[in-house]
Amino acid sequence: MRTAIRGQGRDAPRRHGPAALLVHACAAVLAIAAGTAHAAPSTFGPVIGSALLCRSHLDNAYFQSYLSGAFGPSYKHEGGAYWFKAEGNLWGTQVTDILLSDDTSELVFVGAVTEATPDKLDEAIRATVGVRHLATDASAYPVRESVPGSRIVYFKTKSKIYCAKFKPLPILR
């Protein structure tokens, strides 16, 4: 009677063998991977924050390796960029996505989508690291640019910050 209540009679499938544990472990990993963003590593601010502010060298291979290692593979490839789901914080502002240029463009760029409006993102950056992003025109949705060259633009109700540079010319021999 006890086995009938538990549903583990003689004809019931076995649920606790090594194969069943492997199936459950794989299902758990897939559920986590299919979920939302991965948490940012402790190096996220210095590495990605510096790149977004145009304070570091931009190298697609390096950032592809860094972002894939930190957040897994990109979830889409669109508009000349690989998009990575990220769960991080830069300058006290929530970051949801990181963009990295592919090799089809003459530019190398790194960008991030934040939950803040461009005004709030500019204020947060200025308060944290002292870099100002000044409006380039007097329109309702102006592009904001810093002296080193990073830009903040509207992205629907959020903002996108990016640094874009021309690819270095190949060494001529």
N, C-alpha and C positions, 0 to 999 in steps of 0.2 A: 504494500500500500504506500509506503514511504516513497518509493521510486516513481510511482504513478503521479504523485502530487508534484514532485520535482520535474517530471517530464523526462526522466533519464532512465527509462526502462531499457530492456535488452535491445529493442529495435531503434531506440532514439540515436540521433547522430552524436558523435563524440565532440565535445566542445572545448576540451582543455589540452589537446596535444600540441606538439611543437608547430605543426602546420597551422593550427587554429590561432596560436599566438602570433605567428608571422602574418597571417591574414589580418588580424586585429591591429597589429603594429603598422602594417602598410596602410590600412584604412585610416588610422589616426594621423599618420604623416600626410596622406593626401588631403585629409580634411583641414589640416593646419595650412598646408601649402595653397589650397584653393581658397582659403579665407582671405582676410584683408591684408594689410601691410605687415611687413616685418619691422620689429623695433630697431632703431638706429644704434650703431655701435658707438662706443665712447669717443671715437675719432671723428665722428660725423661733423661736429662743429668746426674743428680746425681744417679738415680736409675739404668738405663740401662748402662750408661757409666762406673759406678763403677763396675758393674757386669762383663762387657766385659773385664775390666782390672784386673779381679780377686781380686778386693779390697772389695768384700762383700760376704756374705754367699749366696750360690746358693740353692734355694728351689723351686722346680717345682710348688708346689701349690701356693706359693706367686706370682711367675712370671706369671703363667697362669692367675691368677686373675687380676694382674696389666695389662698385655697385652690385655686381653679380654675387660677390662674396658676402656682402652685407645684407642684400635684399632678395637674392635669388634672381632667376632670369627675368628679363623685362616682360611686362604683361602686354605691351603692344609696340608696334613699330609703325609710326605715323608721322607725316610731315617732315621727313628727314631726321627723325629722332627716335631713340629707344626710350620708352617710358617705364620707369620703375616705381612700383607702389612702395612708399616709405612711410614710416611712422616715426617722425623725429621732431626736434625742436631746434630752431635757429633764432637767435636773438629774442627769445621769449615768445616766438610765434610758431604755431603748429604747421609743419610741412607735411603734405599728403603725397606728392609725386616729385620725382627727380627725372629730368630729361637730359639725354646725352646725344649729341649729334652722331649721325652715322657718317660713312665716308663719301656720301654722294654730294655733299655740300662743299663749297670752297671755304666755309667757316667751320671752326671747331667751337662748340658751345656746350655749356653746362647750365641748366636751368632748374628752377624749383617752383612748384605751385604751393602757395601758402593760404591759410584760412583768413588772413587779414586783408583788408583793403590796402591799396598802394600807400595811402596817407599813413595808416597805422603801421605798415611795414617799414616805411621810411623813418617814422618816429622811433620804432623799436631798434632799428639798426643804428640810428644816430645816438640813441641813449646808451647802447651797449658798446659799440666800437668807434663811434665818432664819425662815421662816413655819412655824408649828406647826399641825397639824391634830389636834385633840383628839377622842377618842371621845365620841359623844353619848349612849351607853348602855353597859351592861355585857354585851351579847349576844356571842355567838361571832363574829358578823360585823358589828361596829358601823360606822355611818357616822361618818366623821371630818370635822370642820368647822373651818375657820380663822376668825379674827376678821373678815377682809374678806368671808367668805361662800363661799369655794370649798369643795367637798366631794370626799372620796375615798370610793369605795364598791367593794365586791367585784364583779368581773365574771368569773365562773367562777374560774379559777385566777390571773387577772390582776387589775388594778385599773382603775378609770375615775375620772378626775378631771374635774370640771366647774365652771363658774361659770354660774349662772342668775340672771337679773334680770327683773323685770316690764318690759314694753315701756313706753316713755314715752307719756303721754297726748297725743293730738293737741292742737295749739294751738287754743283756742277763740277765735272772732272775734265 
